[in-house]
Amino acid sequence: MSEKRGQGGFKTASDIFADKSVLKKITGLTPHTIKLLNAAQEIHTAPDAAEAAFMARQLVQCTLPHTNPGNVPLWRRTNGNLTLGIQQGYDLKSGNPLGYPYGSIPRLLLFWITTEAVRTKNRHLELGKSLSAFMRLIGLDPYTGRGKRGDAPRLREQMRRLFGAHISFEQTFEHQDIEGQRWLHMHVAPKGELWWDPKQPLQDDLWGSWIELGEDFFTAITASPVPVDMRALRALKRSPLALDLYAWASYRTFTVMKKGKPQFIPWAGLMMQLGTNYADRKNFKKKARLALRKVQTVYADLSLTYDAGGITIYPSRTAIPPQPSRR
């Protein structure tokens, strides 16, 4: 999108709508919507220039909290026979709980962690010498304030919560009339060093920050991860539900492509999988449809219909074309 200006030059939509007051008067669109549309245009015009990112398949099937669960002993989500459980870590010095990872930031962290683990094939991950460099990698902005709501302090807080958390997966199954149970209990990052100052996120530090993923966690997230486009993640980063639904839609599209037929997902099942802190199914359905509208903006090939009681996903192009296996 472009518009002619005074000296015969052109400017992009971002230039035109940089002034929020002009934006509202001319179009009624918000700056966030403009960023979403710009990302959609970039993805549409250059689909092969995708910046591949990955999310662990299990964390697509069952997701983190959208809002703060508070000081509860256990947080969990269920999808069919798979249950995700999270227990918060503790600050050893004070003895206080660290809290649960929630919202968009730990999701972006997990996308980055999974992507780096897949790329490097290494449990030891370098986070970068400056907080700003790492923040930009996952689509956050080090310039958005120094208070509690700035990206830098919120990232630091969510990192402590995520890296201190204990994550469990439990799966029930039946085989020849015998009931069984399978479980995996693991820490995200049992080792690490952080040398960042959130009050000065643009300043490089003398020592690099790093984490070492738990062996079981590393194995889990690198086994059949779900590929997505980092450009879409940056555009959807303000909504944890939209991030969840984008990864979910990418995974579901891949599975229906393999099966060669559409799949119906009831709202009740999707709410159990993704929907936390919603009053009821009607409320979740309303929020999910609004979030899916954003997802379809950056994932135009996503083919779905809203049917009685749920959503039907149809075979279509995946967010990132699958790579041929190398042997």
C-alpha positions, -999 to +999 in steps of 0.1 A: +000+000+000+014+034-009+002+070-014+017+098-035+030+127-016+043+163-022+075+159-041+063+130-063+077+104-038+059+075-021+057+063+014+046+030+030+015+024+050+037+025+081+048+061+072+013+072+064-001+060+097+028+068+120+007+096+134-020+079+155-044+109+152-042+109+114-047+071+115-079+073+134-093+102+113-085+087+079-091+050+084-103+042+120-076+015+121-052+012+150-014+011+146-015-026+157-039-033+129-017-016+104+013-036+116-008-068+112-017-058+076+019-049+068+030-083+080+003-100+060+014-082+029+050-091+034+041-128+040+018-128+010+042-112-014+073-132-002+060-166+011+093-183+004+112-157+025+096-172+057+117-169+089+112-204+102+105-208+139+093-238+158+071-248+188+071-281+206+042-302+194+031-310+230+029-272+238+007-267+208-017-294+219-018-280+254-008-244+261+004-221+289-019-199+309-032-168+292-034-148+324-019-151+358-033-182+376-022-168+410-007-188+438-023-222+430-004-255+437-008-268+402-020-255+368-031-279+341-047-282+306-062-313+289-065-322+253-080-356+247-058-381+266-029-357+270-026-334+301-001-307+307+007-297+343+029-269+355+042-263+390+058-229+398+094-227+410+107-209+442+132-182+449+157-201+472+169-169+489+134-156+499+115-188+498+087-171+478+071-187+448+083-173+414+048-175+399+036-192+367+047-182+332+017-166+315+007-144+285+025-137+253+061-134+265+067-170+277+051-182+244+076-161+224+104-174+246+094-210+239+092-203+202+127-189+203+140-217+226+126-244+204+139-228+173+174-224+187+174-260+200+163-273+166+188-251+148+218-258+170+209-294+181+224-283+214+209-280+250+233-251+257+217-219+243+234-185+243+210-157+250+232-128+238+253-102+255+225-077+257+189-079+266+179-057+236+195-081+211+176-111+225+143-091+228+145-082+191+151-118+182+117-127+197+099-096+185+099-075+217+109-038+220+136-027+245+124+009+241+089+004+255+094+019+289+114+011+320+085+006+343+068-026+353+049-028+320+079-022+298+090-052+277+125-055+294+113-060+330+083-082+319+107-104+299+131-108+328+102-117+351+087-142+327+121-158+321+125-164+359+090-180+360+095-202+329+131-213+337+121-222+372+089-241+363+085-278+365+065-291+335+048-325+333+030-344+305+007-373+313-010-395+288-036-422+293-043-449+268-060-483+264-046-514+247-064-547+245-088-537+273-058-528+295-056-492+308-022-475+308-005-442+318+026-426+305+042-395+321+072-372+317+083-347+345+110-322+335+126-288+342+129-263+314+164-250+322+180-265+353+212-246+346+219-210+334+234-176+340+217-142+335+238-110+335+213-085+322+202-053+337+166-046+327+171-009+337+197-006+310+186-031+283+207-015+255+240-018+273+262-048+265+274-068+295+308-082+301+296-118+304+272-136+281+239-150+294+230-186+288+207-215+297+211-252+295+178-270+287+169-301+307+177-333+288+141-345+288+127-311+279+152-308+250+143-342+237+106-334+239+107-300+221+130-312+193+109-343+185+086-334+156+083-296+163+056-275+146+071-250+121+057-215+119+067-181+104+084-157+128+070-128+108+035-139+119+046-144+155+058-108+157+025-095+142+004-116+167+027-111+197+001-090+217-024-118+219-015-151+236-048-166+223-039-156+187-003-170+191-018-203+204-044-205+176-018-197+149+005-226+161-026-248+165-039-240+130-004-247+116-003-281+133-039-290+124-034-280+088-004-303+086-023-333+101-053-329+078-030-326+048-014-360+058-049-375+062-062-359+031-096-350+046-111-322+067-112-324+105-139-311+128-129-297+162-157-289+187-156-257+206-157-276+239-125-296+231-107-265+218-116-246+250-102-274+272-070-273+251-065-235+248-092-217+267-081-205+301-098-178+322-130-176+300-163-174+317-180-200+295-179-217+261-199-188+245-173-163+257-144-184+245-160-189+211-164-151+207-127-144+217-114-173+196-132-161+164-118-126+169-083-141+174-087-164+143-095-134+122-061-120+131-045-154+124-061-156+090-048-121+082-012-134+084-020-170+074-041-164+043-039-200+031-056-213+063-089-229+052-116-233+078-153-230+083-174-223+114-199-251+118-225-260+144-206-266+176-171-261+163-146-255+135-137-276+105-101-274+092-095-283+055-063-294+037-044-264+026-008-250+024+010-251+057+024-220+073+059-233+065+062-259+037+076-291+052+112-298+045+121-332+029+138-355+055+175-360+051+190-394+057 
